[in-house]
Amino acid sequence: MPDLETMRRNPGSVSRRDLVAALREHGWALDRQDGKHEVWKRPGGGRVVVPRTLKGTGTVRRIVEQMMEQVG
């Protein structure tokens, strides 16, 4: 699995499976599922909403950037 910076720079090569694995690896836990989205939270605070179907590179880039901001 690529690191977060690589995922941010090349979001077209990131699958949903890779994104979920990166969330778990960096301490995120699935909080709840709501329709077509999942809400992931970190114990120290922070929240990321991930759609079940990734439809564009902008969505992946935004999610990875949110993860990077909140992980530190």
One Martini backbone bead per residue (centre of mass of N, CA, C, O) as a GRO file, in nm:
protein
   72
    1MET     BB    1   0.096   0.037   0.023
    2PRO     BB    2   0.078   0.355  -0.005
    3ASP     BB    3   0.143   0.648   0.090
    4LEU     BB    4  -0.009   0.947   0.139
    5GLU     BB    5   0.153   1.119  -0.063
    6THR     BB    6   0.116   0.928  -0.303
    7MET     BB    7  -0.193   0.936  -0.300
    8ARG     BB    8  -0.217   1.245  -0.347
    9ARG     BB    9  -0.049   1.255  -0.623
   10ASN     BB   10  -0.207   0.955  -0.713
   11PRO     BB   11  -0.542   0.904  -0.710
   12GLY     BB   12  -0.599   0.708  -0.962
   13SER     BB   13  -0.449   0.447  -0.802
   14VAL     BB   14  -0.680   0.446  -0.585
   15SER     BB   15  -0.845   0.241  -0.391
   16ARG     BB   16  -1.072   0.171  -0.158
   17ARG     BB   17  -0.900  -0.040  -0.015
   18ASP     BB   18  -0.654   0.145   0.028
   19LEU     BB   19  -0.799   0.365   0.190
   20VAL     BB   20  -0.894   0.184   0.426
   21ALA     BB   21  -0.613   0.082   0.505
   22ALA     BB   22  -0.500   0.365   0.574
   23LEU     BB   23  -0.694   0.433   0.796
   24ARG     BB   24  -0.625   0.197   0.985
   25GLU     BB   25  -0.314   0.249   1.002
   26HIS     BB   26  -0.384   0.562   1.123
   27GLY     BB   27  -0.634   0.509   1.350
   28TRP     BB   28  -0.895   0.453   1.218
   29ALA     BB   29  -1.258   0.427   1.267
   30LEU     BB   30  -1.556   0.297   1.228
   31ASP     BB   31  -1.857   0.457   1.314
   32ARG     BB   32  -2.048   0.486   1.045
   33GLN     BB   33  -2.338   0.424   0.837
   34ASP     BB   34  -2.475   0.629   0.555
   35GLY     BB   35  -2.572   0.482   0.307
   36LYS     BB   36  -2.308   0.592   0.085
   37HIS     BB   37  -2.155   0.632   0.368
   38GLU     BB   38  -1.861   0.679   0.572
   39VAL     BB   39  -1.757   0.718   0.915
   40TRP     BB   40  -1.444   0.833   1.031
   41LYS     BB   41  -1.247   0.796   1.336
   42ARG     BB   42  -1.053   0.939   1.592
   43PRO     BB   43  -0.966   0.936   1.918
   44GLY     BB   44  -0.843   1.251   1.912
   45GLY     BB   45  -0.992   1.325   1.662
   46GLY     BB   46  -1.177   1.332   1.388
   47ARG     BB   47  -1.309   1.335   1.042
   48VAL     BB   48  -1.420   1.103   0.778
   49VAL     BB   49  -1.574   1.094   0.460
   50VAL     BB   50  -1.672   0.791   0.279
   51PRO     BB   51  -1.746   0.673  -0.007
   52ARG     BB   52  -1.836   0.373  -0.156
   53THR     BB   53  -1.797   0.541  -0.428
   54LEU     BB   54  -1.538   0.620  -0.633
   55LYS     BB   55  -1.554   0.901  -0.888
   56GLY     BB   56  -1.273   1.054  -0.818
   57THR     BB   57  -0.975   1.217  -0.765
   58GLY     BB   58  -1.076   1.448  -0.579
   59THR     BB   59  -1.186   1.273  -0.353
   60VAL     BB   60  -0.928   1.130  -0.275
   61ARG     BB   61  -0.756   1.380  -0.220
   62ARG     BB   62  -0.934   1.500   0.005
   63ILE     BB   63  -0.919   1.263   0.203
   64VAL     BB   64  -0.610   1.255   0.231
   65GLU     BB   65  -0.578   1.548   0.331
   66GLN     BB   66  -0.746   1.509   0.586
   67MET     BB   67  -0.569   1.294   0.709
   68MET     BB   68  -0.304   1.461   0.719
   69GLU     BB   69  -0.410   1.689   0.904
   70GLN     BB   70  -0.509   1.490   1.149
   71VAL     BB   71  -0.237   1.333   1.200
   72GLY     BB   72   0.038   1.538   1.146
   0.00000   0.00000   0.00000
